Amino acid sequence: MKLFKSRGRMSASLTGLLLLVASAGAHAGGTAPGTDIDNQATLNYKVGPTDQPAVTSDGDPGTDGNQVTTFKVDRKVDLTMVSNGGATVVPNTDDQALSFTLTNTGNDTHGYLLSTIAGLDATDDDFDMASVRIYIDNGIVGTYEPGTDTPYTGGTNVGDLAPDAAINLLIVANTPGTPADTETSLYHLLAQATNAGTTTATAETAGADDTSVVDTAYAEAAGSAGAGTDDTQDGKHSASGTYTVQAATVTMAKTSAVTDDGFGTGTPNAKAIPGATVTYTLVIENTGAANARDLVITDDLQVANVTYVPSASFGAGCTGTTSESFSSPTLTLNVGIVASAATCTITYTVTIN
């Protein structure tokens, strides 16, 4: 019997929890505007020991009495723009995307106008992107897909969103060729609530609340775009994303050393005499944040004075496919990739004629 009772209590608690979760989900956007909230109070009292007839509250004194007290739920304009993170970009590359999500967190259906705002000062805006535009993200979230994502035309309604509905958006822009490694470019995406099906901004109702009609009130927080552009309770909301440049910063040093003078003497005492072997060493360093790819080195050797000995050796920092070829007088070395923060060392030899 105790076990049965315990199970009964668990079942009742779980049922109550599920009902609570279902109720919270059903009302996440809030009660719909125009909904009448009706109620009536009852007063019981006695005179001496005798119960008296109950008195009900009158919501409209002076007319026919016994009226319920009624008010209408007003329209809550609330919207939330969220950035889904920044983007790393390579100089001189087109169609780089920042991802955002706009959610209608109010209690009525609204349309939205969209606009972009560049970074406000040098602390978050080292350079400006080119060809900045907005797209509705219809495919893989956060990825710009030409032909799948829909371009947004400024001044038009991006689409009506019901309460709790969301839409994924992109800022897409081209990276110029001039930014240096780690430089940034910040953009805000701003949404303004409009009346459903229109491009007319939703207006807040001024003055005292009228309980018999649906008034409109702004409820959103201030967004990232800053005071005067996106303030608290102005029917707008914005979020920001940052493009961060990842560039390769590549240097190459070349040294030579006589490694064999032809008589068995090596570095450091060997002399650069005819018949001696000279080893060239190339040191390639990439101190940037991006990998350097498809590196090709050409070296025009003084073939009247030296003879190339096929002998190129590529160090561990030279990744990808490496190769050497010689077509007099040019030696060509395909290095492949030098990763960010890596050093690639190459050696090859010639003999002095």
N, C-alpha and C positions, 0 to 999 in steps of 0.2 A: 504493500500500500504506500509506503514512503517513497519507494522508487517510482511508482506511478505518479504521485503528487509532484515529485521533483521534475519528472519529464513534462508534466502539464505546465508547470511554471516556466520551464525553459521554452516550451512551445509558444506560450503566451507572450513572453518577452521578445522572442525572435519575431513573432508576428507584429508586435508593436513597433519594433525597430524597422522592419520592412515597410510598414505603413508610413512611418516617419520619413524614411528615405524617399519613398515614392511621392509623398506629399511635398517634400522639399524640392524634388526635381520638377514636379508639376507646376510649382509656383516660383521657380527661380527668377523669372522675369517680373514677378509681382502681379498683383490683381489688375485686370484689364481696366483701362480708363472707361468711365461711363457706367461702371458697375454700381448699382445702388446698394448701400449698406444700411439695412433697416434694423431697428431694434426698439423694444418697448420694455420699460421697467414696471414692476408690480410692487405696490406698497400694501403690506398687511399691518393692521394695528388693532388695539383694543381700547374700549372706553370702560374703565373699571374692569370687571372680570369678563366682560362680554366682547367676543370677537366682532369686529365691524366688517362691513363689505370691503373687499379689496379695491384699492384705487390703482388704476393704470396711468402711466405717464402720458401726457398730451404733447405731442411733437408740434402741434399747431394751435397754441392757445388762442382762444377768442373766436374760433370757427365752430366746427361741429364736434370737437372733443374726441378723445380716444384715438388720436392719430399716432402712428409710429413716427419715430424720429429717423429722418433719412438724410444721408449725404451721398454725393457721387464721388467716386474715386477719380482723382485727377490724372493727367498725363505726366509721366515722369520721363524726361528726356535724359538718357544716360547712355554713353557710349565709351568703349574702351579700345584704344589702339595699342597693340603690343608688338615690339620688335622681336623677331625670331633669331636675332644674332647678327653680327657683322659679316663681312666678306673679305677674304684676302684676294688681292688682284695683282696682275702682272702688268707693267707698263705697256702701252700701245696695244691693248686688248679690248675688243668690243663686247657689249652685251653682258656686263657684270651685274649680278642681281643682289639686292637686299630684300629680305623677306619680312612681311608684317601680317598680322591678323587683326581684323576689325570685328568687334562683337557688339551687338545691340544689347546692352545691359539695362535698358529701360523696359517699360510695360506696354509699349505701343509700336506699331510698324512704322519705320522711317526709311527714307532714302538718304543718300550721303553724297556730298561733294568732296573731291579729293584734291590735294595740292602738295607739292614738295617745297621745302625750305632748306636752303644750304646752311652749313654750319655758321654759327653766330660770330666766332672770333678765331684768332690764329691758334688758340689752344686746342681746337678740335677740327681745324680746317686748314691743312697745309697747302692744299691745292683744290681745284674744282674739277669734277668729272665733266665729261662732254656728253651732249645728246641725252640729257636726263629725261626719262619718261616713266609713266606708271602703267602697270599691267594688272589685270585680274588673273590670279594664279589658278588656272584650271587643271593643271596636271600634277606632276610631282611637286609637292610643297617645297618652296624655296629654290626651285630650279627654273630658270627661264627656258621655255620651250617655244620657239617660233612656230606659228601656225596653230598652236594649242592654247597658249595664253592670249587673252583678249586685251588689245590696247585700250587704255582709258583716255577719253577726250575731255580736256578740261572744261568745266562748267556744266557737265552733264551728270545725271544721277547714276551713280555706280550700280544701283539696284536697291530695291526695297528689301529690308531685313526685318523679319518678325522678331518679337522678343526672344532673346537667347540665341538667335541665329548669328552665324559668323561667316566672314568671307576672307579668303587669303589673297594678299596683294603683294606686288613686287615693285620696287624701284629698280629700273634697269638703266645702265649708263655705260659709257665708253671711257676707258682709262687712257689718258694722254701718255705720250712717250717721255714726258719730262720729270715725273715724280721720282724721288730717290727712295731707296729702301727704308721701310718703316714709316714713311710719311702717311698721313691719314686725310680722309675727306668724309665729313659727317653730313648726313641728310636726315631731315625730319619728314615724316609723312603725316599730314594733317587731314582729318575728316570733320566735316560739319554736317549736323543732322538737318534734313529737309523734310517737308511734308511728304507723305507717301505718294509716289508716282509723279513727283514734281521736282523742280530745282529751286523751290522757294524755301529759304531757311526757316526752320521751325521757330516761331516767336514765343517768348515766355509771356505769360499773362501778368500784367501789372496790377497793383492794388490788392485789396483784401480778397480772400478766397470766397467764391460764391458756391455754396454747398449744393445749389440746384443745377449747376452746369459743370462741364468738364473744363477746368483750367489747365494750364501747361506750366511746368516748373523744370528748370535745369537742375541736374543733380551730379554731373560728372566732375571729376577732379581736374586739376591743372595738368597739362601735358608737357612734353619735353621742349616744345618750341619756345617757351619763355613768356614772361609777362608782356601783355599787350598784344600777343599773337594767339596764345592759348592759355586763358586764365581759368580759374575755378568757376564752374557754373556759367559757361558762356555758349553751351551747345556745341562745343568743339572738343576734340581730343587728338593728341599727337604722340608719336614715339619716334625714337631716332635709331639709326643704324650707321655703322662706320665702315667705309672701305679702307683697308690697310694694305699698303703696297709691300709686296715681297719681290725684291729685285736681287739679281746676282751682281756682286761687286768683285770683279775678277782682276787679278794682277799676275804677271808672269816675269820671272827673273831667269837670266841665262848666265851660266858660268862655264869656264873651260879649265881643264887640268890635264897635264901630260901624265898619262898613266903608265907609259912604257916607252923608253927612249930607243928601243931596238937592241939594247945591249944588256937588258935585264934590270935596268934601274927604273924604279917607279916613282910615284908621287911621294914626297915633295921634291926629290932631288933630280928627277929626270928633266932633261932639257928638250926644248922644242926644236929638234933638228930633223932634217929629212929622214924619213923612215920611222919617226916616232909616232906613237898612237896618242891621239888627243880625245878625251871624253868630254862631251858637252852634257850639261845638266840643266834641265828646265824645271822650275818649281812654279806650279800654278796654284794660287790660293783663291778661294772663294769665301769672302767674309760677309756676303749678303745673306738674306733670309731665304732666298729661292735657289733651287738647283740651277746650275749652268749646264745647258744641254747642247749636243751636237757640236762640240768643240773641235775645230780643225786647225792645225798648226802647219804653216808652210815656212820652210827655211831654204833660202837660195844660197847654196854653198859655193865657195870659191874653188870650183873644180879644177882650175888651172894649177892650183896650189895644194889641194887636198883631194883625197879619194874617199868616197863614202863607203863605209863597211856596214852592210845590213845588220843591225844589232840593237834596234830600239827596245828598250825595256820600260814597261809601264808599272808604276807603283800602285799600291792598294787603293789609293785615293782616286785613281782613274777608273771609274766604273763604267759599265755599259760595254759596248763593243769597241775594241781598240785595234788599230792596224797601222802599218807603215807601207809607204810606196815611194819609189825614187824614180824620177824622170829628169835626167840631168838638165839643169843643175838643181832642180827643186826637190827637196825632201818633203813629203806630206805625211803628217801624223794625225790620225783620227783618234781623238781622245775619248769620245763618248760623253760621259757626264762627270762633272765635278760637283758633288753635293754641297749644300749649304754648310759652311764652317769646315770644309774639307780642304786638304792639300794633296795635289797630284804631282808626283815627281817622275820625270822621264829622263832617261839617259840614252845617248847614242854616240858612236865613235867615227872618227875619220883618221886617216894616216896622212902625214905630211909628205908631199911629193918631193 
